Amino acid sequence: MQWAAIIVEFVGLLLIAIKLYFPKSSERLKVLFEESRPRFMNRPMMWIGLYILIWIVAAAVLSIWDPSKNIIVNMTFTVFTVFVLMLFGISRIFVRLGVVLGRGNSVAGVGLVLALIGFSLEVSQMALGS
């Protein structure tokens, strides 16, 4: 857990450094963060359909191979789907919070949010004594 906090804090500080010292890279990151739909997802229905197709094929193949694996593959895909949706939601919240804290600049704001999260994780670990 300590390494996770250090890595999160490092990524946040790296984003702040990019904003301060590399303005061209900062502008590209700002566009990436604030883009409502990434370029590779121009057709989201195709991606959703492909994901569901992979899910069905994997479940069918594993149920033919070993019928007891059917529930496991469906639970795995469900957990993975929930994890990805939570990750998208949390990242969107970070960007919005970062824009507010960074006074309109999402790169510095997201860096600040990540640095604060890493720092608070480190402090909580020190307070718990682990």
Buried (B, 14 or more C-beta within 10 A) or exposed (E): EEEEBBEBBEBBBEBBEBBEEEEEEBEEBBEEBEEEEEEEEEEEEEEEEEBEEEBEEBBEEBBEEEEEBBEEBBEBBEEEEEEEEEEEEEEEEBBBBBBEBBEEBBBBBBBBBBBBBBBEBBEEEEEEEE
